[in-house]
Amino acid sequence: MRKCAAVLVCILLILCFAGCSHTPPEATPDGAVRAWIEKMESANDDPRAMRDAYQLLGPRARTNLKERADRASRGQGRRYEPYEMMAEGRFGLAFRPKSMKSHITDDEAIVEVRGEGPDERAEVHCVREAGTWHIELELPDVLPPNRRTDGGTY
């Protein structure tokens, strides 16, 4: 009887801990968008938030920001990290999101974000990478530096 009770207690503990597992926000595209917005909004108060927001970006956006950081590092004489290329304190929402709906196709998704008004609408492109969803910001391409006629750069 004691053996049976011990097995039952073990099973209950396993079920309890399995039920308490926390799903990360980036398990869904809209969760990744919510988490990114949250991190960007808290970046002024939390120095780690910008790094965390950078980690929620997709590979194209991370590569773009890395190229910008490398260029800034060469031009300024100090090492910049890619997350530092996201303008701290310059992030602002055009509207307050009220609802989000994901449209998933394989490893890509578009998250439709809506606010209160009919003009308050945005689409955010996301990609699945290693089982989690990441934001692909639409960043301008990093252009090669302008060259002077004497072969130097401006």
C-alpha positions in Angstrom: 0.0 0.0 0.0 2.8 2.4 0.9 4.6 1.6 -2.4 1.4 2.4 -4.3 0.9 5.7 -2.4 4.5 6.7 -3.1 4.1 6.0 -6.8 0.8 8.0 -6.8 2.6 11.0 -5.1 5.4 10.9 -7.7 2.9 10.9 -10.5 1.0 13.8 -9.0 4.3 15.8 -8.6 5.3 15.1 -12.2 1.9 16.3 -13.5 2.0 19.3 -11.2 5.4 20.4 -12.5 4.5 19.7 -16.1 1.4 21.8 -15.7 3.5 24.7 -14.2 5.8 25.0 -17.2 5.9 28.5 -18.7 5.6 28.9 -22.4 8.0 31.5 -23.7 6.4 34.5 -25.4 8.3 33.8 -28.6 6.5 30.4 -28.9 4.0 32.3 -31.1 4.5 35.1 -33.6 2.1 37.5 -31.8 3.8 36.6 -28.5 7.2 37.6 -30.0 5.8 40.9 -31.2 4.3 41.6 -27.7 7.5 40.7 -26.0 9.6 42.9 -28.4 7.3 45.9 -27.9 7.5 45.4 -24.1 11.3 45.3 -24.2 11.6 48.3 -26.4 9.2 50.3 -24.2 11.2 49.4 -21.0 14.6 50.1 -22.5 14.9 53.5 -20.9 14.5 52.0 -17.4 16.2 48.6 -17.9 19.6 48.4 -19.5 19.2 44.8 -20.4 15.9 45.3 -22.2 17.6 46.5 -25.5 19.8 43.4 -25.5 16.7 41.2 -24.9 14.8 43.1 -27.7 17.7 42.5 -30.1 17.6 38.7 -29.3 13.9 38.7 -30.4 14.9 39.9 -33.9 15.2 37.7 -36.9 18.4 36.8 -38.7 18.1 39.6 -41.4 17.5 42.3 -38.9 20.4 41.1 -36.6 22.8 41.0 -39.6 21.8 44.5 -40.6 22.3 45.8 -37.1 25.7 44.0 -36.9 26.8 45.6 -40.1 25.8 49.0 -38.7 27.7 48.3 -35.5 30.8 47.3 -37.3 30.7 50.4 -39.4 30.1 52.6 -36.4 33.0 50.9 -34.5 35.4 51.6 -37.4 34.3 55.2 -37.6 34.2 56.0 -33.9 37.2 54.2 -32.5 35.2 52.1 -30.0 33.4 48.9 -30.2 29.6 49.1 -30.7 27.4 46.1 -30.1 24.6 45.4 -32.6 21.8 46.0 -30.0 23.3 49.6 -29.5 22.2 50.4 -33.1 18.6 50.3 -32.0 17.9 53.9 -30.9 17.3 53.8 -27.2 14.7 56.3 -26.2 13.6 56.9 -29.8 11.1 54.0 -29.9 7.5 55.0 -29.8 4.3 53.3 -30.9 2.2 54.9 -33.5 -0.8 53.4 -31.7 -1.5 51.2 -28.7 -2.1 47.6 -29.9 -5.5 46.3 -28.9 -5.5 43.0 -30.8 -3.0 40.8 -32.8 -3.7 38.0 -35.2 -1.1 35.8 -36.7 -1.2 34.4 -40.3 1.4 31.6 -40.4 2.8 29.9 -43.5 5.5 27.4 -42.7 8.3 29.2 -40.9 7.1 32.7 -41.7 4.2 34.8 -40.3 2.6 38.1 -40.6 1.2 39.5 -37.4 -1.7 41.9 -38.0 -1.7 44.5 -35.2 -4.8 46.6 -34.7 -5.5 49.6 -32.5 -8.8 51.3 -31.6 -9.2 53.3 -34.8 -9.7 52.0 -38.4 -6.3 53.6 -39.4 -4.5 52.0 -36.5 -3.2 48.9 -38.3 0.3 47.4 -38.9 1.7 44.2 -40.2 4.8 42.7 -38.6 6.9 40.1 -40.4 8.1 37.2 -38.3 10.3 34.2 -39.0 10.6 30.9 -37.0 14.2 30.2 -36.1 15.3 27.2 -34.1 11.7 26.7 -32.9 11.0 30.2 -31.8 9.5 33.2 -33.5 11.5 36.4 -34.2 10.7 39.8 -35.6 12.1 40.8 -39.0 12.2 44.6 -38.9 12.1 46.4 -42.2 15.5 48.2 -41.9 17.1 50.1 -44.8 20.0 48.2 -46.4 23.5 49.2 -45.2 25.0 50.9 -48.2 28.8 50.8 -48.9 30.5 54.0 -47.8 30.9 56.8 -50.4 34.3 56.9 -52.0 36.2 60.1 -52.7 37.8 60.5 -56.1 41.3 60.1 -54.5 40.3 56.6 -53.3 39.6 57.5 -49.6 36.2 57.5 -48.0 34.2 60.4 -46.7 
